[in-house]
């Protein structure tokens, strides 16, 4: 591992939903606008004040955070542990790739939306600005290995997708199951090893 390279900040992604404008209005009311409460690591992205209930064949999870801004398609990102509780078997996917994924029921204060697709386990990935990609010698869609060095839980994440865009800031995203396995928390550092 080349510790001369700067570490990459970790962002742990808890269960959340991205909603389309249409679904926001069904769940929260006509003309409703999400209320940002906290900026996220990626420019323009935020945790909204709004929360919903997600319901699967075997159970429900309450208080699921909505992330903004609105997207073209509604997407629900959960962990494998959440999937067991809900009775779903979602695939590991890159954000936005929701074809042939399980559906779910989303309950808001003003209405309910039944989605026939959209539930994924988010593929672990690194967001990079093009300058970061140049620095690390990678390009969009490359697959890398990342090491974290928490005492007693040194772990190498293989199969990490690199996502490069002018809109991105450097950040390594894992879900709560992955973070717990490696004792990672928001703000920790990891390093690309190959």
C-alpha positions, 0 to 999 in steps of 0.5 A: 500500500502506498501511504504516500498517496492521500487517503480517501474519505469514507462516507457510510451510506445508511438505507435511504430513498431517492424520489422522483418529483411525481412520487414526492408529490404523491407521498407529501402533497401536490407541489411539495418541495423537499426540505434540506437538513444536511449537505452530503459529501457530493456537491448538490446532494443533501439529506432531506427532513422527510422520512418514509416507511418502506414495506416489503413482503415480510416487513417494514422499516420506518423512518427511512431518510429521503435524499435530495434533490429529486431524481428522474426515477425513484430508487431505494438503497438498502443493506443486505440486513435490511433486505432480510427484514423486508423479505427482498433479494435485491441485486448489487447495482450501480446507482441508477441501474434499476432494471430487473430489481425488486419493487417495494411499497413506500408510505408517506404522510399524504399517500402511498406509492407502489414501485414495481422496481427500484430496490438495490444494494448499492455497489461500493464505489469511489466518487472522483472529480477528473483531477482526482482520477488523473492523480490516482491513474484511474478512469470512470468505470475502472475497478480497484481494490481499497484497504482500510486499516482499523485495528483488529479489522484490517480489510481489503474491499475488492471490486470497488467501482470508480465513478468519475464526474465533474460533479463529484467530490472524492469519497468512498461509499459503502453501506452500513453492513460493509462499514460495520464489517470493517469498523469504518465510520464517516470521515475515516480514511481508506487507500487504493492499493491496486 
